[in-house]
Structures are given as C-alpha cells and as structure tokens.
Amino acid sequence: MQKVKSVTERKLGRYKALGLAYVDSGEIHIDERLKGYEHLYVLIHEVLHIQNPKWSEAKVTGHASELAKIIFENNYRKIII
C-alpha cells in the first residue's frame, strides 16, 4: 500500500478539481478554500486514491463518504491556530 508523503493546500481552480492525488509520489493537493466537512471528505477521498490506486472512482467515493460522515458526526474538526 502506497503511503501519503505530503498534503498541500493550494488553489486548484485551473484544474477544475477540489483535490488531486499523485499516486507515484504520494502527494495530495487540496483546494485551500475548502472548509469543514467538504475538506475532510476530499482529504479522505484523495488518501483512498493513493492507498488503493486500482479502486474505481465509485468505490473511492462511497468509502470516503462513509468515513467522512462517521468522523464528522463524532465532532472531529480541523482547528486553525
């Protein structure tokens, strides 16, 4: 299983994407404008792409939705200090 080596937040508008996963390098880029549940969902989604590169988009989406919902409903939040 490939490991995530870095997560970078930056504007991704030119890519028309909320997140990008680079499987070969283990890098994830997430749109810096995302907040709350959407940020959590996209992060999990991109991690799953790196860890499971052969999964279909539908399978990644389903697992990411379930995990993000469980985590968010249990009051896990990103806190910026």
Buried (B, 14 or more C-beta within 10 A) or exposed (E): EBEBEEBEBEEBEEEEBBBBBBEEEBBBBBBEEBEEBBBBBBBBBBBBBBBBEEBEEEEBBEBBEEBBEEBBEEEEEEEEE
